[in-house]
């Protein structure tokens, strides 16, 4: 094999994994899930050290694992990453709707937080259903 053939193969491989092929919004979304998972691990450690009950610790561990998995799936353009993100976003929207109804009397900031969560995850679902984004996951 000549050095020219090796160069062509290297360029082809570099183009196949070039980050510019990934839409910028997908990069942001994957980064968001990654950072959120790291923060959740810090929360788990804090809860564990303070002797918190098992349920919040288990919730944040599961949320961290799911966040890392979704970040990887989105980053690599895997269809299960997109579907998982849409499912998680739908669940978060339901939690946001329940939060606006249930938390009105509990905390004055809770309805605002719930509405913010609802809007952010609705935008995520809208974003993931765009044709150019769907095309990225068809590769």
Secondary structure, DSSP 8 states (H G I E B T S, - for coil): --HHHHHHHHHHHHHHT-GGGS-HHHHHHHHHHHHHHHHHHHHHHHHHHHT--HHHHHHHHHHHHHHHHHHHHHHHT-HHHHHHHHHHHHHHHHHHHHHHHHTTTT-TTHHHHHHHHHHHHHHHHHHHTSHHHHHHHT-
